[in-house]
Amino acid sequence: MDTFAGKSVLITGASEGIGRALALELAAPAVSLTLTARNAERLEDAASACRARGAAVETVVMDVAVRADCERAVQRALERFGALDVLVNNAGITMWARFEAVSDFSVYQRLLAVNYLGAVYMTAAALPHLKHARGLIVAVASIAGITGVPERTGYAASKHAMVGFFESLRIELDGSGVEVTVVAPDFVVSEIHRRATGPDGRPLGATPMQETRIMTAPECARLIARAMARRQRILITSRRGRFVRWARLIVPRVVDAAAARAIRERR
Ligand SMILES: NC(=O)c1ccc[n+]([C@@H]2O[C@H](COP(=O)([O-])OP(=O)(O)OC[C@H]3O[C@@H](n4cnc5c(N)ncnc54)[C@H](OP(=O)(O)O)[C@@H]3O)[C@@H](O)[C@H]2O)c1
């Protein structure tokens, strides 16, 4: 996609999954990408693939839960490319455990620190520059940010926080030229499910999802890139997700049952 030619785009969590696929989707000659994640090797691999498509790429190894890292990432994008037009808050982690099975709540703190505060810190650092560019903020939330999902209490809370933050910020930014696109993906094939924290506080190690029955990361990235180009207010990537948004006002029990079924059937 060359809609972003001449633009400087920063993507957090760009080494794998949706973030990597989005970087590749946007990568083209004259597109400037700043890609961030914690694992340097995987990040460099994503960067090389984007360079092969003609994009100029800067990488920043960082943790979004650390405010100084977020400031450093934005600074690096500015030093290298002279501007920041788009910030994609994508880095995220998840959990897979019923609330009553959890005894160590540090995972709830980490979910908020990465999924919510990470996006807050990145946005705070980027906002003056995005205003200058009349740019765009993308918040990759989740359907779990617009309705409840079992076995995801801490994750859903972090994504609801994210959606609440960005929907409020959008109002504050009215007239500034900066727009906010909230993305609510349904299940996507990525590393997040394998890494999800289980009831014992450790990663599951293997994905429990039926991967052949859920969207691929490149498919999700194409939808996000299109929503970004349109500066769309919200993108919900599945029909059932779009249904949920309205149906929960009218038939909330049907929506709850659908969320329980999605987790039970792992798709
Ligand atoms: N996959 C789904 O089913 C799904 C559905 C709805 C929403 N989402 C959302 O989509 C976003 C991307 O998830 P994904 O599925 O693509 O996951 P993924 O494959 O696990 O990728 C997550 C990315 O975030 C990075 N990351 C994780 N923690 C980080 C931290 N503390 N600081 C900096 N980077 C960090 C990871 O790299 P490092 O580990 O190297 O840092 C990786 O690049 C998340 O916000 C997720 O909640 C995913």
The ligand as an ORCA input file, in Angstrom:
! r2SCAN-3c Opt
* xyz 0 1
  N      -4.151    -12.224     17.903
  C      -5.387    -11.983     18.299
  O      -6.240    -12.886     18.322
  C      -5.771    -10.592     18.735
  C      -7.140    -10.291     18.817
  C      -7.513     -9.029     19.230
  C      -6.558     -8.080     19.503
  N      -5.237     -8.385     19.403
  C      -4.265     -7.343     19.736
  O      -3.376     -7.148     18.656
  C      -2.139     -6.660     19.155
  C      -1.000     -7.466     18.539
  O      -1.091     -8.793     19.021
  P      -0.629    -10.077     18.198
  O      -1.753    -11.017     18.225
  O      -0.027     -9.699     16.920
  O       0.477    -10.630     19.234
  P       1.950    -11.227     19.052
  O       2.074    -12.062     17.821
  O       2.280    -11.842     20.371
  O       2.805     -9.908     18.862
  C       2.901     -8.985     19.914
  C       3.969     -7.966     19.593
  O       4.067     -7.057     20.698
  C       5.400     -7.050     21.174
  N       5.379     -6.807     22.613
  C       4.810     -7.564     23.581
  N       5.013     -7.021     24.783
  C       5.720     -5.876     24.565
  C       6.250     -4.878     25.416
  N       6.096     -4.938     26.737
  N       6.925     -3.848     24.856
  C       7.118     -3.784     23.528
  N       6.635     -4.691     22.667
  C       5.958     -5.730     23.186
  C       5.982     -8.405     20.783
  O       7.394     -8.408     20.644
  P       8.397     -8.701     21.863
  O       7.855     -9.901     22.588
  O       9.722     -8.923     21.210
  O       8.388     -7.462     22.694
  C       5.337     -8.591     19.404
  O       6.045     -7.874     18.444
  C      -2.216     -6.766     20.683
  O      -2.477     -5.503     21.236
  C      -3.372     -7.711     20.908
  O      -3.999     -7.507     22.144
  C      -4.818     -9.622     19.012
*
